[in-house]
């Protein structure tokens, strides 16, 4: 178990259009630029590519998985606005797979390290803290809209956040996962009740039942539940009982 890392408690609480220039008589208008590839076409390309990448990963084919990831991210760019677009789902799915592959190779590299792509081999030179910081920053940039301010932790999809947090526990540095989740919670704005669909419940589940216990922060986990105000009462009670039950089992062993 990683040693407890003391920290301060985190409590949930257009320009106007101008007239077109006149053209001289007989002047030939310039040809318009070729249209950009529609994002719908990109999504159609990414769909079968993703299925191949998942199969390669499950078969522990690191080289093929990494190659397919590189091909996919050559097509995936950050969103133009905060509004969902045709690539929203693919950004999330591909980023989760990319993080999972890199953390898997970092914690359990293949016996033949010569077959590991250079980009993944270089991760082995990083400390756990540096690796998590690199993965987190890259994800923030991927999901930050082009028309928005600097990357904001609130832009991270819950599925990516959960993957990063669980990765921190897997590589033995849950303090980084704690920081990533608490930063997201602090930046998250929602006036609607929390639901399972928006990912908030899953984030809290990982935070309360994996990250804080890994740090020995049982008392704080119970305190957090006492202050949490977005979950439905029943869901809050379930989380509280789960924390208490898990704590009891740790004490027993």
N, C-alpha and C positions, 0 to 999 in steps of 0.2 A: 504493500500500500504506500502511495506517495505521501510524504510528510505534509502536514497541514500548512498551508501558506496563509499567514495572517493577512487580512485585508479589511478595509472599511466595509461595514455591512452595506449591501445593496438592497433597498426595500422597494417592492413594486408599488408601489403607489401610481411691330411690322412697319416696316416703312410704308408710307403712303404710296400708292402706285403712281408712276409718272407716265406721261404721254409717250407713245412710241415715237422713235426718231423717224423722220421722213426719209425715204429711200430715193435716190436719183432715178430718173426715168430709165427704164431698161436695166437697172441694176439687178443682179442675181442675188437672191437671198441665200445666206449660208445654210448648208444642210444641218438639220438638227442632229445632236449627238445621239448615238445609238442608245436605246433604252436600257436601263440597268436590269440585271436579271431579277425577275420578280422573286420575292421572298417565298412565295408559294412553291416555286421550282426548287428553291434551296431546301425547304422542308421535305419535299418529295424525295430529294436525294438523301437527306439525313435519316429518313425513316428506316430504309433497309440497311443502311450503313450501321445504324445503332444496333439492330438485331445481330448483325455479324460481330460487332465489337463485344457485345455481351456474351455471345457464344465463345468467342476467343478468350475472354477473361475467365469464364467458367472452366475452360479447358487449360487454364494457366499458360496460355500462349502470350507471353508478355510482349514479344516483338510485334506480333500481329495486332494485338490490342492497342499498343502505343501507336502503330502506324495508322490505324483507323481513327484513333483520337486526333492525330495530327491532321488527317484529311478533313475531319469534321470541323475542327476549330479554324481551318483555313476558310471555311464557309460561314462560320458563326461570328457575328459581331455584336457589340453592345446594343441595346435597344435605342431607338431614336427618342422616345418619350417614355413616360411612366406607364402609359396605357399598354395593355398586353398586345402582342403582335403574333404573327404566325410562327415565330421562332421561340416564343416564351417557353414552351414545354421542352424544346430541344436544348436550350441553354441550360436549363435545370438538370435534365437527365444526363447530358454529356458532362457537365461539370461534376456531378455526383460520381459518375463512372471514373473520370480523370482523377479525382481525389482518392477514390477507393483503390485504384491501381497503384498510384504513387505511394500511398501509405502501406499497402500490402507488400510492395517490393522493398520498401524501407525497413519494415519489421520482419519480413520473411523472404529475403532475396532467393532467387533460384540458385541451385547448387553451382551451375555454370554461370558465374557472374560475367563472363566474356560476352554472353548473349544479351545482356541487359543494355538497352539503348543508352547512349551517352547522357542524355538529358536526365534519365532516371538514376544512372550511376552517380551523377554529381550530387544528388540528394543525400547520398550516404555520407557526404562530407559535412552535412549540416547537423547542428544540434537539434533536438526535438523542438525546442522553442523557436529556432530559426525556420525550421521546416513549416511549422504551423503558421507562423507569421507570413511566410511566402505564399502558402496556399490560401490563406484568408485574404491577403491583399489582392491576389490575382482574381479571386471570386468577386470581391467588391468592385473591381474594375469591369469585370464581365457584365455585371448586372446594373451598373450605373448608367442612367439614360444620358444620351449625348446632349440633350437640351437642359440638363439639370446642373446643380452645383457639384461640388466635389463628391466622390463616392461616399455614400452614407450607409452605415450598417443596416439600416432599416430596409434597404433595397434587397438584401439577401433573402431568397426564398427559404422558408422554414426547412425544407428538405435538405438544402445545401448547408444550412446552419447546423442541423442535427448531424449531418455527415462529418462536418469539421469537428464538432464537439466530441462525437464518439471516436474520431480519429485521435484526438488529443489523449483520450484515455487509453487507446490502444498502443500508442507509442510511449506511454508512461509519463505524460505531462498534462494531467487534467486541469492544472491551474490555467493553462492557455484556453482550454474549452470553457472554463468558468468565465474568463474575461471576454471571450467572444460572445457568449450567451448574454452576459450582463450588459454588454455594450449594445446588443440588439434590442434587449428589453428597454433600455434607457431611451433609445431612439425611436422605438415603435410607438406609433400613434394610432389609436383605434377608439372610436366612440361606440362601436358595436359590441354586443356580448361575444365573448370568445366561443369559438366552435371548433369541433374536430377538423372541419374542412380548412380553416385558415392556418392550421399548423401550430397555433399557440399552445394547445394542450400537449402536443407531442414534444415541443421544445421544453416545456416545464417538466414533463415526465423524465426526459433525459437529464435535465438539470438537477432535479430533486432525487432521482433514483440511481443515477450513474455518476455524475460529475461531483456533486457535493459529498456523497458517501466516499468516493475515492480520495477525497481530501480530509475525511474524518469530520466534516462539518455537519454533524447530525443535528445539533441544537439550532444551527442557523437554518437548516432545511425546514425544521418545524416552525421556526419563527417566520420564515418566508411565507409558508402556507397560511399562517395566521393573519398576515397583512395582505395577501393576494385578494383582489376584489373583482377580477374579470371572469373567473370560472363560475359555472353554476354551482350552487351550494353542494349538490350531490357529488359533482366531480371533485370539488375541493376536499370533501370528506374522504373520498376514495384515495386521493393523493396523500392525505394526512395519515390514513391508516396504512397505506403502502410504505411510507417512510418509517413509521413506527414498527411495522412488521419486519422490514428489512434491517432496521437497527437491532431489533431483538435477535435476529438470526446471526448477525455479525458478532454480537456479544456472546451468543451461545458457543460459537466456534472459536 
